[in-house]
Amino acid sequence: MTTFTHRRTVRIEWGDCDPAQIVFYPRYFAMFDGATQELFRAALGKPKIAWVRDFGIIGIPMVDTRAKFIVPSRYGDDIDIESRVSRFGGASFDVEHKVWRGTTLAIEGFETRVWAGPDDANPGAIMGVKIPDVVKRAFGA
């Protein structure tokens, strides 16, 4: 478990919503992706393009995701997405997201991602590579 948490506010826009003016559920997964990038930016002190380059990786693709939807959000709402890495493995890690609408917990989201680099044995392919200790330390692990 890590101690570093990042919180960001997102305003629900018209394009996030279905005809009932509630957030169309796949939009949350795009918001979670952005929240994970911001979590790493805050912990590492640089944007994704810099840490991808500096660590020589392709990215951090998602290999599993799920969410528990508790209450809906609507057009014009401001929500807070609180994110943290809950587990670091050798080449994978888990991220937990809690979405708050005011003081109400609206969604719990979960991701498993892989620290991915090029697969030298298969040109054009990617593979999980060891997460550097400096990254884990940035999160308090």
C-alpha positions as CSV (number, residue, x, y, z in Angstrom):
1,M,0.0,0.0,0.0
2,T,1.2,3.5,-0.8
3,T,0.6,6.7,1.1
4,F,0.6,9.3,-1.7
5,T,-2.9,10.4,-2.8
6,H,-3.8,12.9,-5.5
7,R,-7.2,14.7,-5.8
8,R,-8.4,16.6,-8.9
9,T,-11.7,18.3,-9.6
10,V,-13.6,17.6,-12.8
11,R,-16.6,19.5,-14.1
12,I,-19.2,17.3,-15.8
13,E,-19.7,18.6,-19.3
14,W,-22.6,18.2,-21.7
15,G,-20.5,15.7,-23.8
16,D,-20.0,13.5,-20.8
17,C,-23.8,12.9,-20.4
18,D,-26.4,10.7,-21.9
19,P,-29.9,12.1,-22.9
20,A,-31.0,11.9,-19.2
21,Q,-28.1,14.3,-18.4
22,I,-26.3,11.8,-16.2
23,V,-22.7,10.8,-17.0
24,F,-22.5,8.0,-19.5
25,Y,-20.5,5.4,-17.6
26,P,-17.6,4.9,-20.1
27,R,-16.7,8.5,-19.6
28,Y,-15.7,7.7,-16.1
29,F,-13.0,5.4,-17.3
30,A,-11.5,8.2,-19.5
31,M,-11.6,10.4,-16.4
32,F,-9.8,7.6,-14.4
33,D,-7.1,7.5,-17.1
34,G,-6.6,11.2,-16.8
35,A,-6.6,11.0,-13.0
36,T,-3.9,8.2,-13.1
37,Q,-1.7,10.4,-15.3
38,E,-2.1,13.3,-12.9
39,L,-1.4,11.1,-10.0
40,F,2.0,10.1,-11.6
41,R,2.7,13.7,-12.6
42,A,2.2,14.8,-9.0
43,A,4.3,12.0,-7.5
44,L,7.1,12.2,-10.0
45,G,7.1,16.0,-10.5
46,K,6.8,15.8,-14.3
47,P,4.3,15.2,-17.0
48,K,3.7,11.8,-18.6
49,I,5.7,12.6,-21.7
50,A,8.8,13.3,-19.5
51,W,8.6,10.3,-17.2
52,V,7.9,7.9,-20.1
53,R,11.0,9.2,-21.9
54,D,13.1,9.3,-18.7
55,F,12.3,5.7,-17.7
56,G,12.4,4.4,-21.3
57,I,8.9,2.9,-21.3
58,I,6.1,2.9,-23.8
59,G,3.5,3.7,-21.2
60,I,1.3,2.2,-18.5
61,P,-1.5,0.4,-20.3
62,M,-4.5,-0.8,-18.4
63,V,-5.0,-4.6,-18.2
64,D,-8.0,-4.7,-15.9
65,T,-10.6,-2.1,-14.8
66,R,-13.9,-2.0,-13.0
67,A,-16.1,0.4,-11.1
68,K,-18.8,0.4,-8.5
69,F,-21.4,3.1,-9.3
70,I,-23.1,4.4,-6.2
71,V,-24.8,7.7,-7.1
72,P,-25.0,9.4,-10.5
73,S,-23.4,12.7,-11.5
74,R,-25.1,15.1,-13.8
75,Y,-24.3,17.9,-16.3
76,G,-22.7,20.8,-14.4
77,D,-21.7,18.9,-11.3
78,D,-18.2,19.2,-10.0
79,I,-16.7,15.9,-8.9
80,D,-13.5,15.2,-7.1
81,I,-11.5,12.2,-8.1
82,E,-9.1,11.0,-5.4
83,S,-6.5,8.5,-6.7
84,R,-3.7,6.4,-5.2
85,V,-1.6,3.4,-6.0
86,S,-2.8,0.6,-3.7
87,R,-0.3,-2.0,-4.8
88,F,3.1,-2.1,-6.6
89,G,4.2,-5.5,-8.0
90,G,7.3,-6.2,-10.1
91,A,5.9,-4.9,-13.4
92,S,2.2,-4.1,-12.5
93,F,0.4,-1.9,-10.1
94,D,-3.1,-1.2,-8.9
95,V,-4.8,2.2,-8.7
96,E,-7.9,3.0,-6.7
97,H,-10.1,6.0,-7.5
98,K,-12.8,7.4,-5.3
99,V,-15.2,9.9,-6.9
100,W,-16.8,12.3,-4.6
101,R,-19.8,14.5,-5.4
102,G,-19.6,16.9,-2.5
103,T,-19.3,14.8,0.6
104,T,-21.0,11.8,-1.1
105,L,-19.0,8.9,-2.4
106,A,-20.3,8.4,-5.9
107,I,-18.0,5.8,-7.5
108,E,-15.2,3.5,-6.5
109,G,-12.9,2.7,-9.5
110,F,-10.1,0.1,-9.8
111,E,-7.4,-0.3,-12.4
112,T,-4.5,-2.7,-12.8
113,R,-1.8,-1.3,-15.1
114,V,1.5,-2.6,-16.4
115,W,4.8,-0.6,-16.5
116,A,5.4,-1.4,-20.2
117,G,8.5,-1.2,-22.3
118,P,9.5,-2.5,-25.8
119,D,9.8,-6.3,-26.3
120,D,13.1,-6.6,-28.0
121,A,12.4,-10.2,-29.0
122,N,9.2,-9.1,-30.8
123,P,9.7,-5.8,-32.7
124,G,6.7,-3.6,-32.4
125,A,5.4,-5.5,-29.3
126,I,5.4,-4.4,-25.7
127,M,6.0,-6.2,-22.4
128,G,5.9,-5.6,-18.7
129,V,9.2,-4.4,-17.3
130,K,10.4,-3.8,-13.7
131,I,9.0,-0.7,-12.0
132,P,12.0,1.3,-10.9
133,D,12.4,1.7,-7.1
134,V,12.6,5.5,-7.5
135,V,9.0,5.4,-8.8
136,K,7.8,3.3,-5.9
137,R,9.6,5.6,-3.4
138,A,7.9,8.6,-5.0
139,F,4.6,7.1,-3.8
140,G,5.8,6.3,-0.3
141,A,6.0,2.5,-1.1
